[in-house]
Amino acid sequence: MAEDLSLDLEELRHLHSIAKRPRVLSLISSEISNLEKLSKETVPQTHASTPASISTAKVSINSGIVYTPLPGFSWDQDNDRVKIYVSLEGIEQEKVEADYKKLSIDIKFHDVKGKNYRFAIPKLNKEIVPEKCKLLVKPTRAVITLYKASKGNWLDLHLKEDKLKPGLDKERDPMAGIMDLMKNMYDEGDDEMKRTIAKAWTDARSGKTADPLKGFP
């Protein structure tokens, strides 16, 4: 259709150049104007689908990445930094994608001898300074350096929440800490344990005993 419009326009312009009567010139000019508008409306529609098809292709490629678990890693620390040593041969610096946040890290190693690897810690033991963290590639491993937001010793890389440890506010109230302990024991215990704890809890609330753990073996 676009090609036909172009040929019609060309012929009308030629006729306009040789026409002499004012009415004929006006009619030809009007038709040329109409065809030019129609031509402009038709041309963009021809290319509208191109960007969409390219975008879809990119999405399908990226979503198909499969990550293999790392063969091994180790770590050590000093007062200011944590160093993680990833045992992996064939890493290329430009094919590493590192995402550091205050309480998490996500490192992706792409195309390492035909495989993709990922090392992620969703909840770090303590906060780090993301903008200072770095990764150095060596022949047989990668060294990830995390800078601690506050100096001190980490007991582990991962945050481990102790369900039996009372909070700071509970430490001021020993009875609240005991109640938390009983709740955890109830949630994780068998039927006999649940019955025993329920009775102790009821007795404590009714004032029969000041110690809800009295009578436990």
C-alpha positions, 0 to 999 in steps of 0.5 A: 500500500505504501508503494502505491501511495508513493507512485500516486503522489509522484504522478499527481505532482507531475500533473500539478507541474503541467496543469494550467487551469486554476480549478484543476491545480486546486483539485490536484493540490487537495488530492496531493495533500490528502495522500501525503497525510495518508502516507504519514499515517501508514509509514510508522505502522510498518515498524511498530512491531520491531522493538517489541520483538527485540525486547521479547527476545532479550527477556527469554534469553535472560530468564533461561540462565541456570546457576550451579551450586559452588563447589566450595568456599571459606572465609576469615576476618579481621576487625574491619573486614570479612574475606570470602574465598570462592574456590572456582577456576576459570572466572573472568572479571568482566563476567562477574555480577556483584550486588552488595547491600547493607545486609545481603550480597549476591554474586553471579559468576557467568560462563565459567567453563560453560557453567554459571555459578551464584553465591548469595547470602540473603541475611548477613550476620551484621551490616556492611558498607556496600560501596567499599566492598570488592571482588578480586579474581585470581587463577583458581579462586575469587576473593570477596572483601566485605567491609564491616559497618562497625568494627568487631567479630562476626560469629558467622557469615549468616544471621542466626536468630536464636528463638530461645534468646529473650529480647532486651526488653524481656531481659528486664522482666524474667517472667516474660523471658520464661513465657517466651521459652514456654511458647517455643517449647509448646510449638516444638513439643509433642502432645504430652509436652503441649498438655504439660505446658498448657497446664503450667501456663493455666496455673501460672495465670490463675496464681496457683504457682509463681513458677510456670516451669515448676514440675518440669523434669 
